[in-house]
Amino acid sequence: MKKSDELKKAVDELTAKVEAAQQAENYAEAGKLADELTAAVNQYKAAKAMEDAELSAFAKEAAPVKPAPVVADAAMKNRIFNKLVLGRALNEAEAEVYNANRKAFDAPGTPGQVEATPNKGGYLVPEEQMAILWEMRRAYSNLRDYCNYFSVSKPTGKFPTLGAANGKLISFEEITTINKEDFTFGQVTFEVTDYGDIIPVSNQLIADADVSIISIIGRRLARMAANTENDAILSLISSTLTTPTTITTWKQLAKALNVTLDRAFYQDARIFTNQDGFQVMAEWTDAQSRPLLVPDVAAPDTYRFRGKEIVVIPNGVLASSEASGSTPAYAPIYVGNMADFVSFFERQGVEIATSTEFMFDKYATALRAVARFGVAAVDTSALIALQVALS
C-alpha cells in the first residue's frame, strides 16, 4: 500500500473520532484530536505530492521522444514537385520530407494529384513556382492588369453589380414619411474556360534531378497565356462595341474623352490603342508644333494624352483594319475605364501533367500545361470605341 493511502486512512479515522467527541460534547478530547487530525492531513498532503512528482518524472522518462518535425525549404518542395510530375524516384531526404508532409503534397492545389495515375496525373503548380510564373507573365503586355480581377473556386457562377445611381435624395419635413426609392441590382454571369498547351522536352534536358519544370515551360506558357487572355478581353470588347466612331484630329479624341465618355469613368480613364494608332497620335502637334503626347516622368516608356495614360497593344494582338478600295485602313482606339467594363475571372492554379508515351517516337517527355479563366462584360458604357485613319 502506498504511504499516501495509509495516511489517508488515518485521516479518515481521526475525522470520525473528532465528530464523535463533538457529538458527545467532550470538547477537550475533540480539541486534542483536532490537532492530531491537522498534523495527519499535512503528512498526507506531503506524501501525495511526493508520489505525484515521482510518477510525473517516470512518465517523462518512459514516454517516447517525438521526432522533430521535418521542415523543407522552397527549393526542396519544388524539387519534390518536379519529381512527382516526372515520375522520378525521390532520394532519402526528399522521401523523408514527402512522407512527413504527404497530406500537404497530395491535397489538390498544394500541389496535388488531380488524376489517378501518379506518373500520368495532373499536378497543380505550388505557390513558390506560381510566383515565378506570374513574374514571367508580367514581362509581356497583359490587359488583365487593367480589368477587374476575381479569383474564383467554381467554373461558373453569378455575382451582383450595382445599377445606375442617378437618383437624388428627396427633402422632407419634420415628422413626415421619408421618400422610398427602388434600387435595382444587376447580375453578371461568368464561365471559366480551360486553355492548354503541350510542350515537348527532351529527356536529356530533364535528366538532371534538380530540373525546374517552370524554367522549361514558364516563359512559353507565360507568353501564350498573356496572348490568350488579351485575345479574350479584346474579343469581348470588340463584340460589344461594334460601331466605332471615326476621328481624324486630336481635338476629336479630346472631345470623346471630355464629353462622350461618362464622367463617372473619367478619373481612371485610359486610352488603349495599337502600335499604328500610337504612331498617328505621336505625330499630332499643337499650334506651336509641339507634340501632344507627353512622356510620363515616373515611367519614361509611357506616354500620356491630356494626362491620361496611353496603353499600347502590339499590332499582332490588336490589329488595324485592312484598306479596301477607297476605304482606308483604321487603327482602333478605346477610351475609358477597362476595369468597369471587363471583369476577369480566374480559377487559381496552373495544372501540369506529363506523358512519355505521347512522344514515343522521340526521346522526349510531353508536358501539358492548362490554365483556366473567363471574362464578362459588366458596364458597357465604361469604354467608347473610336478609330483613326492610317495615312
Number of C-alpha atoms within 10 A of each C-alpha: 5 10 12 18 13 12 19 19 13 16 21 13 12 21 17 12 17 22 14 14 16 14 11 11 11 12 13 11 15 21 14 11 19 17 12 15 20 14 12 19 17 13 16 20 14 12 18 17 12 11 14 11 11 10 12 11 10 11 11 10 10 9 8 8 8 6 6 6 9 12 11 15 7 12 13 16 19 23 17 23 24 22 20 22 24 22 15 13 12 16 10 9 11 17 14 15 19 21 12 14 15 13 12 14 22 15 14 14 19 17 25 22 24 19 12 9 9 16 18 20 20 25 29 24 26 20 15 12 20 17 12 15 20 13 14 18 20 13 12 15 17 19 21 20 12 17 19 17 15 15 11 16 12 12 16 13 12 10 9 11 13 12 12 11 8 5 9 7 9 9 7 10 7 6 6 7 8 12 9 8 10 6 11 11 10 13 13 14 13 21 16 21 15 11 15 16 16 15 16 20 18 13 14 10 11 18 10 9 14 14 15 18 21 19 13 16 20 21 19 15 23 20 17 17 22 19 18 16 19 19 15 18 23 16 14 16 21 14 9 12 16 9 12 15 14 17 16 12 14 18 12 14 23 13 11 19 23 13 11 13 19 15 13 12 19 17 10 13 24 23 22 23 27 22 19 22 22 21 14 17 20 15 13 15 14 10 6 6 9 11 14 17 21 18 16 15 9 7 8 9 8 15 20 16 19 12 13 20 19 24 21 20 20 13 14 10 14 21 16 22 15 11 12 8 6 6 10 14 16 21 25 25 27 22 24 27 25 29 23 20 20 25 23 25 26 21 18 17 18 21 22 27 22 23 19 18 12 13 13 11 8 13 12 19 22 20 21 17 22 18 19 19 23 20 25 20 19 21 20 14 15 21 28 22 20 21 22 25 20 16 7
